[in-house]
């Protein structure tokens, strides 16, 4: 009996998805829980696993098609279905002793068709009497294989009016949604960005002194992000409106800290969320970020890992950005932008010294966050990062 492969629920308020790459094609076998196809929603790309071990017998949607949640997109059949059918059609009157599955009997015309098309009899379903494989079975299998969706090919360049080439590539559903939300936030929120700079000497000294020990104990590198996550949480405690959101005509203050971390994934920028980050140690934060980044590059993030979040941190510095004005992730009211570390001359106690400096940017929703609060928030970040012991003592 054919098993339906349906589009599952992939996230809150998502009613349809876009079909991505088929990882298994028609006629191929698949193990239970092995990915069959990727599904692209407006929040993430997920893999749909096989509910059984069997063979893909029919593909109803090709790459790029849309499908609604609950819609059937393919059919699978249990392995050995044909052999079971043949066994149950044994001659009546046989005793109760168990029967062994028998291979299908191949008719001469079917054998010639198999040889011509370089196929194996177990690749197709026999429909003849007693489980016989007919020539028509082979021909049907060949025709269906040719009719299945072809692998995606690279887009062909188009020519402009003056003979120059352009390449037209459809936006993925994730990219379209990101674009729509970025435009939406600029139209609905009063965005403003304020800047500061931070001396990274203390953090870099700690990483140099304890980095190797940290790696050996926790099996993860001590990065900069855990310091900024910790500093952000302490700053949010001091300025709670930056951790709030506008909900209709109300301001909702969150008494928890779900920190989104912007990561460049395989399909573009994604912002997975570290839940209850205030309860986590430096090592737990680094482990969580490393795991999320790994699965983001493999397009294996779960939809629920991208939902929610009360504040976001993005690090353009890993790409060399010196300064930027990041856009908030609605309905959040703030986002912290980190940037590249550069050695610059600064004044210290009347002397000019060279220090590793980083520009920080806070984009905030001016509807509920005043300039004084935004500047105060960034000053707290600066104080905590320049004196990391304050984060441990929470002072």
N, C-alpha and C positions, 0 to 999 in steps of 0.2 A: 504494500500500500504506500502511495506517495506521501511524503511528509512535507508540509508547507513551511517555507522559510519566510517569516513575516518581519516587517519593520517593527522593532520594539520601541517602547517609550524611551526617549533619549534625553529628556530634560523637561523641566517645568515649562508649560506654555508652548512647547514645540509640537506642531501638528503634522509637519512633513519634513522630509530630508531629501538630500540630493545623493544619487547613487555615485559612489566613487569607483575605485578600482575593484574589479572582480579578481580575487586572489585564487579562486578555483573556477575553472571553466566547465562547460557542459561535457559530461562524460568522465570527468576526473573524480577520483575517490577522495574522501575527506574523513578525518578522524573526528570523533565527538569532541566538541569544544574548540576545534581548529577553526581559525578565521576563514570565512568564505568570501566576504565582501566588506569594503569600507563604506560607511555612511557619513555624509557631511551634513551637519546641522549648523544652525546659526551660532552655536556656542562651541562646538568641538567636532573633531573627526573621530569616530569610533569604529571598531571592528565588530562585525556580526558573526558569532561563532555558530558552528553546525550543531543542531540539537541532537544529532545521532551520528554514528559512524555509517557512512554509506557512499552513494554516488550522486553527483549533481545530474539530474535527468532533464531539467528544463530551466532556462533563464528567461524571465519575463521582462526585465528591465535592463537597459544598457547604461553605460557610464554617462553621466550628465542628466539622466532622467530624474524626475521628482517622484516621490512615493509618499503616501500618507502613513502615519503610524497605524499599524495593524494590517497594512496591505501586504498581500503575498507577492514576493518578488522572484521566487525560485521554488523549485521542487527538488526534494532529495528522496532517495530510495535506499532502504536497508541493504547492506551488502549481503549477497547470497540469496536475494529475493527469488531469482529465477530458479536456483537450485531447489529452494523450498517448494516452489510451485510444482516443479517436476516430481519431487518426492511425494507430494500429496496426491498426484494423479497416477499413482501406481495401480496395478490391476486389482479389482475388487476381489474379495475372498481371501486375501493374503492373511496370514496369521498375525498376532499381535506383536511379533518380534519387531524390534526397531529397524527402520530402513535407513541406509546410508544415502546422503545426497549424491545424485548422479549427474555428471556433466551433460550438457545439452547434446543431442544427436545432430550433427551437421550434415545437412543435405548437400549433394554434389554441387548443385548450382551455387549454394551459399559458400562452399569451400573455395570455388573459383573466384567469387566476388571478394572473399576475404584476402586471397592471395593478390589479386589485382590492386586492392586498396591498402595492402600491408597493414591489416588489422588483425586483432586477436578476438576469438569468439566470446571471451569473457567480458569484452567491452560493450556488448549489446544484449538486449533482452530478446530471447526467442519467443515466438508467438505460435509456432506450429503445433500440431497435435502431439501430446506427450512431451512437450518441452523441446521440440525440434527447432533448429535454427534454419530459417528460410532465407532465400536470396533477397526477398522483399525486406527482411529485417536488416540485412546489411545495407541495402540501398537507402532505407529510411534513416539509418544511423549516419550514413555519409551526407545525406541531404540536410539533416538537422545540424550536423557539425558545421556545414558551410553557412547555414543561416544564422548561427549564433553571432553575437557582437564581436567584431574584430578588435584586436588590441588597439589602444589609443595610440595615435601617431602624432608626431610633432606638428604643430600648426604650420600651414604653408604660408610663406610670405606673400603679401599683396603688394601691388604696384600703385604708387600715387600717380597723379596726373603728369608729373614731370619724369616718371620712370624710376623713381627711387622706391626702395622696398620698405614695407611696414609689416608688422606681425600682429595679428589680432588674436588675443587669447581671452576666453570668457573668465570673468572673475569667479572665484570659488564662492560658495554660499557663506563661508566664514568671513572672507574678505569683504563681501557685499554688506554683511551685517556690521562688521567693524566700521566700514565707511559710513553707513547710515547712522550708527550710534555717535560717531565723532561729529557728524554734522548736527545731529540732534542736540548734543550737549552744548554746542556753541550757540544754538538757537534758543535753548531753554534756561541755561545757567548764565550767571554774570561772572565770567572768568577773569581772573587777574593773577599775575605771577609776581612774586617777590624773590629776591636773591640774597645770598650770603656766601661766605667762603669759609672753609674749615681747614685747619692745619692737621694733616694726617700723620704727623711724626709719632705721636704716642701709640696710635693703632698699629702703625708699621713696625714700631719697636717691639710691641707685644707679639705680633705675628712672627717676627724674626727670632724672638727669644723662646716662644712656646710652640711655634708652628709644627716642628718635627714631633715633639711630644704629643701634641694634640692629634696629629695624624696617626701616630702609632696606637694611641689609646682608643680613638673613635673611628678610625678608618675613613676619615674624611678630612679634607683640607680646611684650615681656618681661613675663611675668606673675609672680605670687607662687608658683605651683605648682612651677616649676623650682627655686626656692630650697629649697622644702621637700622635694622629691625628692632633691636633692643632700644636704641636711642629714640626711635620713633614712638615706641610704646610709652616710654617715660615722658616724652614731650606731649603725647596725646593725653596722658593723665593730667598734665599741667594745663593743657588747653583743650578740653573735651569737645568743644564745638567743631574742631577739625575732624573729629571722629563721628560726627553726627550727619544727618541727612535731612533734606526737605521732603516731607510727605504731605502733599496737598497744602493745607495752610498750617501744618504743624512742623516742629523741629523734633526729630527723633534722636535722642542721645543713646549711643550704644555703650553699655557697661562691660563690653568685651572687646577684644582686639583681634579681628580676623584680617590679617595683612596679606594683600595681593602683591605678588612679585612678578613683574613683567618679564617674560622669557621669549626669546626668539625660537619658535617651534618649526616643525617641518612644513607647516602650511601657513606660517606667518606668526605675528606677535600674538601671544596668549598670556592671560593673567591668572594663573592658578592661585588658590587662596590657602594660606597657612592658618588653620583654625586655632583659636585660643592661643595665639603666639605668646601671650603674656605668661603662660604656664611653662614655657619651653626654655631649655638651657641653650647656650651658644651651640653646643654640639647637636642638639636635637633640631635646631633651626637649620644648620648647615646640611644635615642629613636629609631633612625634608626638602630643601631647595634642590639638592643634588638629584634626588629621586624624581622630583617634579620636572626638572630640566631634562633628565634622561628620557622620560616618557613623553615630554612635549616634542622632542626631536623625532621620536618614533610614532608620533600621532596617536598615542595610547592614553591620553588624559581622559578621565571620566567626566561627563557633563557636570556632575555635582561638585567636582573640584574647581570648576570655573565660575560657580555661582556665588553670589553674596560678596563678602568682603566689605570692610568698613574704611579701609585706607590702603593706598597703593604706593609701592616704591618701584621706580624704574631706573635702570643704570645704563645711560647712553655712553658712559665712559668706556665700556668694553669695546665700543665701536670707534672710539677716538673723539667723541663729542666733547667739546670744551664748555658749551653752554647751550641750553635749550629751554623752551617753555612747554612742558608736557601738558597733555590734556587729561582732565580727570575722567575716571571711569564711573559713569552715573549708576546709581544715585549717590555715590560718594561725594564728599565735599572737599577732598584734598588729595593731592598726589605729590610725592617727593621725587625730584629728579636728581640723581647722582651723575657726576661727570668725570672726565679724565683727570688723573692726578698729574700735576706739572710742578716742577721745581721753579719757584718764583722768589724774587727778593721781597722780603717783608720787614717791617720795623718791629723790633723787639727790644724793649727797655732802652730806647734811644739809639739802637744799633741796627744796621741793615744786615739781615742774615738771609740765607737761602733755605726755604722750607718746601716740603711737598704739599702743595695746596690743591684743594678741590672746590670748584664752584657748586653750590647747592641751589636748587630752584624749587619753590613751593607754588604750585598752581592751586587756587582755592575758589570756592563759590562765594562771591562777595554778597550774595543774598543773606547768608547767615554768618559768614566769617568776616570780621572787620580787619582792616589793615593792621591795626595794633596787635590783634591776636595772631595774625599770620607772621608778623615780624617776631613776635615773642616765641612762637612755635619754632621758627628756624633758629633763633638764638639758643633755645634749649638744645636743639640737635647739635649745634656747634659746641656747646659746653660739654655735653655728654661724650661726644666723639673725641674732643681734645683732652678730656680727662675721663677715660673709660672706667676708672674706679668708682665714679659716681653712679654708673649703671648698676654695679654690683651692690652698692650700698643703698641705692634708690634714694639719693639725696640730690 
